[in-house]
Amino acid sequence: MIKILPVFSRKLSHVCSLKPYKETKWLMPYGNPTGIYVYNCVADQKVPVILNDPHIATWYSCGPTVYDSAHVGHASCYVKLDIIQRILKSFFNIKLVTAMGVTDIDDKIIKKGQETKTDFRTVAKQYEHEFWLDMASLNVEKPLIISRVSEHINSIEGFVKKIIDSGMAYVTPDGSVYFDTSKFPSYGKLQRMQDSGEPSNDHKRNKMDFAIWKGHKPGEPSWNASWGEGRPGWHIECSAMVSKIFGSQIDFHAGGIDLQFPHHENEEAQSCAYHNTSQWANYWIHVGHLHAKGDSKMSKSLKNTISIPSLLETYSADTFRMACLMSNYRYPMEYNDKVMKTAEETLKKFKFFLKDVLVYVNNNATQSGEYKDKLLDDLQKAEDATLEFLKSDFDTASCIYNVLSLISNTNKIMKMHDKDYYPVPVILIAEYVTSLLAKFGITLKESAQGDISNTLIDTLVDFRHTVRLNALIRKDKELLSACDIVRDKMKSMNVQINDSNKMPSWVSAK
């Protein structure tokens, strides 16, 4: 077991009905520092990532409640978490053991089944299948372990019983079981508050107490337990499944910012009670909301959602991932045409650069290739800066702008190839850019164009380029106008032509 040492603390003032809050601490694990710093909501600052084994880390993500289709708000969360996982694995050589919980027993699923006159298990299976298809379409890697609530009922029941036996939970007359927050002094440490108001129902002793087992109601699925018939509460499901897989402590626990309270707060409390420890999850990763317009969170209740297939009809998975990379994972991200067009243009800069490098390296110049120390220095500085940005709470936006600057400097050198020729450093920079984007999960695939289609486009672009050069020499405005029409027509078909180089190039505009 990882030993822990208190290093960060914080005190809160009295606010409204919040009762005096006991000083809370984030407990820094003993072990091996990774050099990474990540924001921790308990410490309210960036803290060092320390692992028991320097090359192995455990990670649990709260997965979907499968009662309906996923939307772009969900996509934003899971793509950003996928990016962070890829960073840990690809840049820091950490073997990440990933697990995700799927809530397939829940009030909303039962309600959807009743409304559609469908068994709740059929509803859950349908939407879970759809969820994994959506994630695959966004190039989100599947977790190594998928745990479904329906497959862990016995573990959950045992988890609840141990908390009851410890005196940290109580059974109510309707067969429900509530966690007694008054017996857990650290309750509220994730969101840094406690509410001393009146209980919200007759069965609860304290307002902040929460159900870890729900008593049976007619017409709803239920399971027999030693204290009565019923089904698991939402919060207890993740705690029991994570504990079964990873034991008494987990390195990373992730989800959307809306899960910080009450879901993650309750998970931490009941898990600490179960394992008799002061800290269960060492690092909480919370992703900011996706906003549809202004300050409106994208959610089904507001009826402002966009389905993932609808997103991919307009923009590619790479474009959406680039938008996620260019934002900070902890803060809200707005989804609108301006944001997506900016991401699309950024992606095109990378694509054009890589194509232009191939043209540059394979040109018909007669001079011999030389090294360019400044370019190699720029490359080394970019590599070093990337690592530092990622060590600082996974700052992918700074990484992208840093690499764009490297590309800009390299483009200037390539445009001077009539004087000097530096194929080695240029191709090394291109290889670095390709590798970096791949590590972030960018595939750089062109839109559904087969080899034959690409060859036809190459032929058309080459022909247009020859015509345009002749028109420029002869100052033939009519021919130049015709070339512009072809360029605009191709753009409407998601093919963007680059006329800024002596050799023609094109990329998918989607």
N, C-alpha and C positions, 0 to 999 in steps of 0.2 A: 504493500500500500504506500502511496506517496505521502510523505510527511509534509506538514504545512506550517508556514510561519506567517503571522500577521504583519503586514507592512503598510497597508493603506487604511485610512479611517476617514469618517465624515460624520458630522453632526447636523441635525436638521432643526429648524425653528418651528414653533407652533403655527399651524395654518388652519383656519376654519375649525372643523371638527376633528382634525388630526390630533391624536393624542401624542404626548411627548415621546419622541422616538429614540430608542436606545442607540448609542454609537454603534455603527456597523463597520465591519472590516472585510476587505478582500484578502484572502489568505493565499500568499504566494507559495506555489509548490516548491519543494526541494527537488532538484533534478538537474537536467541539462539545458542551459539557455540556448535558444535557437538563433538569437539575434533579431527576432521578429518582435514588434510591439503592436498590440491590438487594443482597441478601446474596450473597456470593461465597465458595464453599467453599475456594478456595485462600487468599484473604486472611483467611478466617474472621471476616468482618465485612461490614457494608454498605459498598458502594463506589459511586462516582458512575458513572452511565451516560453514556458519552461516545461519540458517533457520528461517523464520518467525514463523513457528510452529516447535518445536523441533522434532516432530515425523512424519511430512509430508513434502515431497519434490516433485517438478514437474520436469519431465525429458522428453526431446524431442530428438529423434534420426532422422537424415536425412536418409530416407530409399532408396530403389533402384529406379533407373529409368528403368522401366520394358520394355526394348527393346531386351533383350538377356538373356541367362542363367547366373546365378551367378557363380563365380569361387572361388578358394581357397583364393584369396586375399580378396574378400568380406567376406568369412567365418571367416578369421582372425579378421577382424574389428568387426563383429557382435558377435563373441564368446567372444572377450575381453570386449566389452561393456556389454554383458550379465553377465560376471563375476563381473564387477564393480557394476552392478545393484543388483546382488545377495548379494554382500558384504554389500551394504548399507542396504538392507532389513534384512539379516540374522544375521549380526554381530553388526549392530548399531540400529536395530529395527526401521528403518525409513519406513513409509508407502510411497512407491514410486508410484506416478501416472505417468505411462509411456505412451508416444504417439510416433507414427512413421508416417512420411509422405511418401506416395508412389507417385512418379511422373509418372502419366499415360498419361500426355500430354507433348510432348517434340519433338524437331527436330528429334532425333534419332528414336523415336517410329514412327513418321510420315514417315520417310525415310524407315524404315523396312517394314511398311505397303505398301508403294508404290512399293518397290522391290519385295515383295511377293504377290502383288495384293490382300492384305487383309486389312480390315478396321482397322484403328489404335487402336480402342477400343478392337477389338478381339486380336490383338497382345499384348496389355497391360494386358488383363485378363489372357492370356495364360502364360506369363512370371511371372506375380505376383503369380499365383497359384503354379508354379514351385518353386518360391522363398520361399514360406511358407513351402513347402514340404522339401526343402533343410534345412531350419532353424530348422524344427522339427527333422530332421535326425541328427542334430548337438546338439540337446537338448538346443536350444536357446529358451527362453521363449517368447511367443508372447506378444507384447505390449497390454496394456489395451485398448488403443484407436488407431485405424488405420484411418488415414485421407488421402483420395485420392483427387488429384487436381480436377478431373472431377466432384467431388461432392461438391466443394466449389467455383465454378466460381463466384457466386454472392458476396460471402464474399471477394474474391480477387478483384473484380471490385470495391467494396466499399472502400477497403483498398487503391487501386491506386488513386481513386477519392479524398480521403481525403488528400493524399500527394500532389496531383496536386493543390488542393484548398489552401494548406498551403504555396504554392510557392516553395516547395522543389523539384518539378518535373516539366517537361515541355513536351508539346505535339509537335511532329514533323510533317512535311507535309505528311509523309507516314502513319500517324495514330499511330505511336509508341509513347511510353511515356518513357522518360529517367529521372533517378534520378540525380539531380544536386549536385555533390559532392563538388562543390565550396561553397555551402551554408551549408555544414556540416563540421565544423572545425576538428572534431575528426575522420574524415574518414582516415582509414589506421592504426587504433590503434591495430588491431589484429595482423597484420603482420609488424607493425611498419615502415611503409613507405608510401610515396605518390609520384606519378609520375607527373611531370609538363610538360610532352611532348605534342606533338600535338594530337588533336582528331583523332581517327582511321577511322571516316567516316564523311561525310558532315553534318549529322544531329546532331551530338554530339557537345555540347559546350566545354566540357573538356575531356581530354583523359580518365580519370577514371570514367566518367559517364557510367551508365549501364542501360539496358532496363528493365523496370518493366512491360511493355506491348509491345507486338510486333504487328505491323500493319499487316493487312491481306495480304496474298499472294495467288494468284490463286492456286487452288488444295489442299489447306491446310484447316484444320478445323478452324473455327473462331466463335466468339461471339460478339454481338453488345454491345457497351458501349457508354456512353454519348459523348465521345470525338472521337469515331470512331470504326470500326470493327477490330477485331484482337483476340489475345489470350495472356494469362499471360506469363511473363518472368519467367525463372527458379527460380531466387532468391526470387521474391515476393511471390511465392506459399507457401513456408515454413513460412515466416513471417505472412502471413494472417491466415494460418491454426493454427499456434501456438497461435496467439493473440486471435483467436476465442475460443480456448480451455482454455488457461491459463491466458489471460488478458495481462496487461501491463508489466509484469515481469515474468521471468522463472528462476528456480534455475539452472538446468543443461541442456546444449545443446550439443549434441554429434555427432561425425561423424569422418571420416577418416581425416588424416592430410592434404590431398590434397584439402579438403573443406575449410580449414582455410581462404584461399584466392583463388578466390574472393567470394565464396558462402557465408561463414559465415560473412565475412567483410561486404558484401552488406546487408545481413539480419540484422545485428546489426544497420547499418546506417539507413536503411529505417524504421525499427521498432522503433528506437529512435525518428525519425522524426514523425512517425505516432502517437506515444504515448506522444510526447513532453517530453521525459525523457533523462537523460544522460547515462543511462545504462539499457539495456534490458535483456541480459542474464548475470547472476552473475558468472556462472562457465562454461567455455568451456572445453569439454573433447575431445581431438584429439588423434586418434589411429595412430601409425606409420605404414608405408607401409609394406607389405609382399614382400620380394625380392625372385625372383626365383633362380637366380644365381648371386653371387657377388652383384653388385650395381644395378641390373636390377629390377625395380619395376614390379610386376606381373600385366599386363594389357592386355586388348583385342587388343589395338593398336600395342603392341609389339608381339602379337601372342605367348605369353609364358604362357598362362593360363592353369590351371588344373581344371576340373569341380569337383564339390562337390561329385557327385556319384563316380567319378574316385578316388578321395581321399579315400572314404570309402570302396573301393574295396581293398585297400592296408593297410589302418590303420583304427582303430576304432575311433568313435567320442570322446571317452574318451582319447585316445592317442593324438589326435589333440588338445583337450582342455588342456591336461597336457603340451603340447609344448607351448601353449599360456600362461599358468600359470607360466611357467619357464622363461618367457621373460618379459621385461618391456613394458607395454601397449603403452607408448609414443614413443618408439624407433623402428626402423626397425627390422623386424624379418625375418630370412632367412628360406626358406622352402627347405630342402634337406633331403636325407636319414639319414645323420648323426644326424641332429637335431631331426628328428622323431624317430630314433632308441633310442636316449638318453631318449626321453619322454616315449617311450615304455618300456624301461628298468626300468625307475623310477616308472611307473605305476605297473610293475610286482613286484617291491619291496614292494609296498603297499599291493598288492594282496597276495603275499607269507606271509607277516607278519600277515595279518588277518587270513589266514588259519592256520598258525603255532600257533597262539594264541588259536584257537579252539582245536588243538591237545594238546597243553600244558595244558590248563584248564581241559580237559577231559581225561588226561592220567591216567594210572592205578597205580600211585605212592601210597605208603602206608602212607607217612607222611601227617600231617595236614597242611592246608594252614596258612600262616602268612602274616602280613603286611610288606611292605618294604618302610620305610620312604623316602629313596633316590629316589625311583621310583615315589612316590607321589610328591616329591619336583620337580623332572624333569618334571612331567606332568604340574604342576602349572606354572613353568617357561616357558614351551612351550606355554601354553595358553596365558600367559601375553605377551610373545614376539610376538605371532601371532597378537594380537590386536594392539600392537604398530607398527608393520610392516604395517598393513592395514590402520592405521591412517595416515601413511606417504605416501600419494599418491598411495594407493592401491598396496603396494609392495608384490605381491603374490610370486615372485621368492624366496625372503627371507623366506617367510612362508613355502614353500615346503622344502627348505634345512633345516630349523629349525625342521620340523617334521621328516624328514629323520634321523636327528641326534637323536631324541627321540626314533625312531624305532631301530636304531643301538644299543643304550644303553639297550633297553628292550630285544633285541635279545640275548645280552650277558648274561643277567639274566636267560632267558629261557633255554639257553644251559647248565646251571648249575643246572637244576631241580632235579638231583640225590641227591644234597646236601640240597637245600632249595626250597620251593614251595610257590609262591606268586600269587595266582590266582586273588585276588581282584584288586590290582593295575594294573596288566597286562591287565585284561579285561576292566578296566576303560580307560587305554591308547588306547586300540583297539576301544572302543566306541567313544573316542575323535577323533581318526584318521578317522573313518567312517563318523562321523558327519561333520568334517571339509571338507572332500572331497565332501560330499553331498551338503554342502553349496556353494561350488565352482561350482557345476553342474556336478561333476563326478559321474556316475551311478554305476560303478564297475560291470557292467553286463558282463557275459561271452559271448563269441561269439556264436551266434545261436545254442547252444547245448540244447536240451530238457532234461527233467529229466531222461529219459531212457538212453540217450547218456552219461550224467554225471555219472550215476550209472555204466555203462559199463566201462567208463574211470577209475572210482574209483576202480573197481574190477581188471582191468588190472594193474593199478599202484601198488595196494596192492600185487598182485601176483609177479610182477617184483621185488618189494622191498624184498619179502621173498626169492626169488631166488638169488638176489644180496647179501643179508646178508650171506646166506649159501656159496656162491661163495667166499666171502671175508674171511670167516672162513677157508675154504678149500684151499684158494689161487688158485682157478680154473680160470685161465686166459681166457679160452675159453668161460665159462659161463659169466664172466664179460664183455667180448667183445660182447656177444650176448645181454646183458642188455644195453650196450651202443648203439647198433644198434636200439633196441626198443626205447630208449630215443630219439635218433636223428630222427627216423621215426615219433615219436609222435610230435616232435617239428615242423617237416615239415607240420604236420596237425594242427598247431597252438595250440598244447598242450605242455607246458613246465613243466617238472618234476623237483622237487627240491630234490636232494640227500643229502643235507647238514644236515638234521635232522634225528633223530633216527626213527621218524615216517614219512611216505611218504606224500608228498603234491604236488599238481599241480595247474597251472593256465592257462587260455587262453593266448596264446602267441600273440594274435592280440590286 
